[in-house]
Every structure is written in C-alpha cells, then in structure tokens.
Amino acid sequence: MTTLPERFNFAQHLFDLNRDHAQRTAYIDDRGTLSYGALQDRARRLAGALQAAGVRREERVLLLMHDTSDWPVCFLGCLYAGVVPVAVNTLLTADDYAYMLRHSRAQTALVSGALLPILQDAMARGAHEVATLLVSQPAQALESGASDLDEAIASAQPLAAPAATGPDDPGFWLYSSGSTGKPKGTVHTHGNLWWTAELYGKPVLGLTCDDVCFSAAKLYFAYGLGNALTFPLSVGATVVLMAERPTPDATFKRWVEHQPTVFFGAPTGFAGMLASPRLPGRSQVALRMCSSAGEALPAEIAQRFKTHFGCDIIDGIGSTEMLHIFLSNRPGDIRYGSTGKPVPGYDIELRGEDGRAVADGEVGDLYIRGPSAALMYWNNREKTRDTFQGGWTKSGDKYVRDAEGYYTYAGRSDDMLKVSGIYVSPFEVEATLMQHAAVLEAAVIGTQDGEGLTKTKAFVVLKDGQAATEDELKVFVKDRLAPYKYPRFIEFVPELPKTATGKIQRFRLREKEALA
C-alpha cells in the first residue's frame, strides 16, 4: 500500500493539485461562486489570521458554520496552519455546544452569524470562553470580543508556508452523532482525508473535474465532508453548497438551477423526495449518479428512483470512526437491497458473539480494518479501547454476507431482536413495510408482551392522504417474509424521532414503550 511522505499537509496537498486551474469554480453557494485560486488565498489568509491571534499548533478551533464557501475556507485554513478544526453539527442545543467546548477546550471559534447567539449561550452555560471569535456573515453589529470573518481574512497576510505536519498528525475532529450517550470527539489525521479520496472518491465513485457535486449531508458530517470537500477538491470538480435544511423543495431547486451531476443523500431523504408532488422530471436534471449512506437503502426506494430518473443510487456504509465509506455498491456492480462489497483497501470481518468469523449466511458483527481509521476518541480511553481493537474498528452494525460476497445490513448490534429464539432484523421488517404504497417510513423495535416475551412492534408514518389499517400491514408483511417476522403490534405516528443526521433513534421509541 502507498506510503505518504513524512511531511504531509492535506490543505497544501489540495492546493498543489489545483494549482494549474485557479480560475475554475470550486464552490457555488447562495452568495455566489468561489474559484480554486480564491479558496487557496482565503484559506491561507485565515491561517495567517489565526497565527497572528496567537492560536498555536494542534490547539482546537470550534467550527460551527452553515454550509457556505466559508466552511471549506475555515477548515482548510486551520489544516494549513496546523491547528485542529472541531467541526460540529449546526442543529444542536446550547448544552451540547457547552459540552463540546469544555471537552475540546477550543481556544478559538469560527461561527456563522445566525448561530452566534446559541454559541454565546453555550459559552455562558459551560463557563468556557474562547480567546478568538470570528463570525461569518454577522447578522448585526458584533459585540466586543468578536470579529467579522471577512474583515479578518482581508486584513491578514497569507501564511507563507503550511505547518510542517505529517500524515499521522491530528488534523481535525468530528463528533459522533450521539445516538447513544454523550457524543465522542473522534480524532482524525491529515492522512485519513487523503486515503478516503484515493480509495473511494476516485476509484469507486469515479469523480472527475467535469462533475458538479451536491451533498444533502452537511460538511460537518464525515459523509458530507468527503462528498463536498475531500473528493471533489481532489479531482478539481465543482461543489454546490446549501446553507438551509435539505428539504425536497430546497434540493430540487439546486438540482434544476445548478445541474449537479452527482448527488449524495440518505434513504430518508430519497424517500421524502420520491413522495413529493413536485419531484422534477428526468429531463430537468443532469444527474448521472447518486450516493446513499447513513442507513441501509431499501431496494424499493432505489428502484423507484432509477425508474424515474434513469440514475443509479450507489448505497454504501461508512462511519465517523472510519471517516467515509468502506463497504459499497459501485457503478456496474449494484445489487439493490445489499450494501455491496468491501472497498479495495479495506478488510471486512463478520464476527459472532465468540469473536470468531461467522460463515456466509450467518449474522455477524461488522469489523473494519483500513488506513482511514481515527486515532482515538478524545479523553475517552474506555470507548476507544472498545471500538479500536488493534488494527480493527468495531462498527456496531450487524451484517450478513452471501456466497457471492455481497453484504446485507441486518441492523445495529443494539437494535437486533431475538423473537422465539430467532434473530429478527428490524431493518428487514421496516424495508418490507415501506414497500406498501401507503407507508412513508417505519421503525421496528422489540417490546414485551403480557408474558414478558419479546415481540416486534412497528411505528409507521403514512404518506399524506394515504390510509392503511394495522391488520392490512400485518398481512402485507406476512406475505413477504417468514411468518415469525411480522410485527405483532403496529402504532401509527406522525413522525419518527431522528438524530440530526437523519438516523432513526430506535432507542427513543424503546424509552417511550417502556413508559407506556
């Protein structure tokens, strides 16, 4: 396998790759465009501003910003300066940010103007003040202690040379989604970004400089970071950024106006778009390929999308800990309903409860070995040891591999159900329910009956204007799956609880059931 040089700075790596086409458009956002040359200049100036403000090598910088071109400027500027951006979700609470400030001990914050009030609230709650606060697009006059990001960049001298980082130096943090317990500060290196582009972005997705990329997943997610920064900038492509939430209408607007060729989404988003009465026609868009991750993509959604747009959805699985996708379908080798095969460069093992590899056809815990694994969870030795085991990373997902080497999702390790002594995958039942014409979304958990035995219960969201009965859906599932797998109980709900990444929080449903 390739060995990176002893000195390697990922920001400088991207700048070198795009040196010969400085006028090409790197980013399109709601304010306009940013060329590759301007991206490099602004990032180097930000690096100079941080250094002038006294921010030192490897100190953390909280990055709380909406998806505009200022986000990649700030991220790459931090990397160039050798400081560590801590990219955080923009949809969290003040208490969440207070925890992250304390946990990361960030000395500087880069924040969107619209998010400044909640960050100030977080600093007050957490008794943690940052020494430097730079605000992108401030909505009003800034109070003492805060500076306008544009003014700071314009007045700074570009940092002459990148920090002398190496491929294994801490580059940035991402926090886990926090679907269970406190979010974990996942520490990634400069080299990890390079590996995901070389192993997945280029060879599997086949991105080129002619592509226009658009990701519904935001830049602060590991998935979105690859989609909208690492991969496209590694080939000189153009990226469309959207600050607002990726609703169907907002997504359609960018599809039609900017004609992206590659779209990155998640199953929930694809389902919502297909259910929209304003879904664009095939001739209105330029999509050549779509990518899905976050949760396993039901085959029915992928097939309906392809029928409408003539465009495949490449389903894969990645994680914050591995930075991007390590198991995936790929163009020319797609099996809908499966997550495909291992990405070359990554090793996959499915292990049973005894830690031994399971045979094909048996459900096992998914372990991954590859060069993009995180260094650790910051200040959390117990979780680090549990997840990063030698060269292997424990994913927390369960999978089944068939005789042809395709992997099919079988649920989370803590979501799997054992009914009458037999494992039942909630995802399999959910995917079957979603094949019903009236069902928009479904989530399945285990609940106890009057005898204390585990039975399956489905929470179902119906499409607008559609109707279905509990008995109708039970029969529908029985006709398509082994009889023991049908949900014994069904509750119709207006929406499902989800993380900020759009993942269904089944543990919330379990908590609700326990209180009933």
Secondary structure, DSSP 4 states (H G I P E B T S, - for coil): -----SS--HHHHHHHHTGGGTTSEEEEETTEEEEHHHHHHHHHHHHHHHHHTTPPTT-EEEEE--SSTHHHHHHHHHHHHT-EEEE--TT--HHHHHHHHHHHT-SEEEEEGGGHHHHHHHHHHHT---SEEEEES-SSPPPTTEEEHHHHHHHSPPPSS-----TTSEEEEEE---SSSS--EEEEEHHHHHHHIIIIITTTT---TT-EEEESS-TTSHHHHIIIIIHHHHHT-EEE---S---HHHHHHHHHHH--SEEEE-HHHHHHHHH-TTPPPGGG---SEEEE-SSPPPHHHHHHHHHHHS--EEEEEE-TTTSSEEEE-BTTB--TTS--EEPTT-EEEEE-TTSSBPPTTS-EEEEEE-TT--SEETT-HHHHHHHEETTEEEEEEEEEE-TTS-EEEEEETTT-EEETTEEE-HHHHHHHHTTSTTEEEEEEEEEE-TTS-EEEEEEEEEPTT----HHHHHHHHHTTS-GGGS-SEEEE-S---B-TTS-B-HHHHHHHHHH-
